[in-house]
Amino acid sequence: TTGKRELMKKICLSLGLLQSGDSRDVVVDILLALDNAGKDKKELTSEQIKEEVENIRKENSLELKGIADSNIRRQLKRLRDIMIVEKKANNYRLSEFESLSEIFKNKIENFLIPDILKRVNEYLEELEK
């Protein structure tokens, strides 16, 4: 899973969920855990996510930094804010059990990016006045 984790890390960097050189990269493991569960159409509680994150970090010989319940919940909220993850009752899953590539196409590429580009262009136009 080291290769898969590296890919997930690149995705997190590309989406701005992680900064280059961040030592606290638990968001990578949270997404990996949810991606794995999503393949079986399983939802996870934050406690189950924390357990999965611990397992992933141990498998990859990584420090168990950033796995406090409060940080796991904070990262889940960030993922919810950009529509990658949804919460039903107290369970989390990738949005509509879609793959990350489907979520990216449907929610980020078609929804968030045009909105961001529009806003930046408006700021640039305003700046030029």
N, C-alpha and C positions, 0 to 999 in steps of 0.2 A: 504493500500500500504506500510505500515511500514515493513512488512515481505519481500515484494518484494524489497524494497529499501535496506534492510540489505543484502539480497542475492546479489544484484547488487554491493553493497559495497565490499563484499567478492570476487566477480569476479574481480573488479578493483584492489583490494589488490593483488590477485593472479597473475594478469597480469602486476603488477608493475606500474600501473597507479596512485596508491595511496600508501603512506607510512603509516604504522601503527601509529595511533595517529594524523594523519593529520587533522587539523581543517577545512582546505579548501578542502572539498570533493565534489565540484560542478560537477566534472567529472562524479560522480555517477548519479546525476540528469540529466545531459546531455544524458547519455546513456539510462536512464529510459525514457526520453522524446522521443528519437529516436526509442527505442524499442516499445513504445506504438504507435507511428505514423506508424511504419513499419507493425504492425498488420493490419492496414487499407491501406497498400501500399501508405502511404502519405509521401511526402518530406516536410521538414521544412526549412524556412529561419533561419538565426542566430537570428533574432529578435523573431520569433515564438519559437525557442528553449529557448531563454532567458525568455519569458513569461511562458512557461511550467515549466522551472526550478524554477522560482519564486513560481508558484502554488504548485509544489511538496514540496519545502522547507517550505512553509506556512502550508501545510497539515501535515507535519511532525514536526511542531514547531521548525524549524531550523532557525538560523540567516541567513539573506540574504547577506552572505559574499561571495566574489568571483564571483559575477554575473555581473561585469562590462563587457561591450561589448568586450573589448580587451581580457579579460580572457576567455570568452566563445569561442572566435575565436581561442585563443591559445590552449585550451583544444580540440577543434574540430580538429585542426591541428595534435595534438598528436594522436588522434583517427584515423585520416586519415593516419598518418605515419605508424601505425601498421595494416593498412588495415581493420579496423573494420567499418569505416565510409567512404563514398565517397561523393564527391561534384559534382553536375551537375548544370551548370549555377550558380546561387547563392543559390541553395537548397542542403540540406544535407539529407542523409538517411543511414541506415545500408547498408553495401555493398550488392548490388544486391537484396535488400529487403529480404535477408536471415535472419534466426533467429540467435541469438548470438551463439547458439550451432553449427549451420552449419558453421558460420564464423570461429569459433574456430577450428573446425575440418579441414576445407578446407584451411584456410589461416595461422593460427598460428601453429597448431599441425603438419600439413604436410609440411609447408613451412618455417616458422620462427624457430621453435624449432630445426629441424635437422641442420639448418644453424648455430644456436647458439652453439649447441653441437660440431659441426665440428670445429668451430673457437676456442672454449675453449680447445678442445683436441689438436689442433695445438699449442696453447699457452703453454699448459702443456708440450708437447713434446719438444718445444723450450727451456723451462725453465730447463728441465732435461739434456740438452746437456752440 
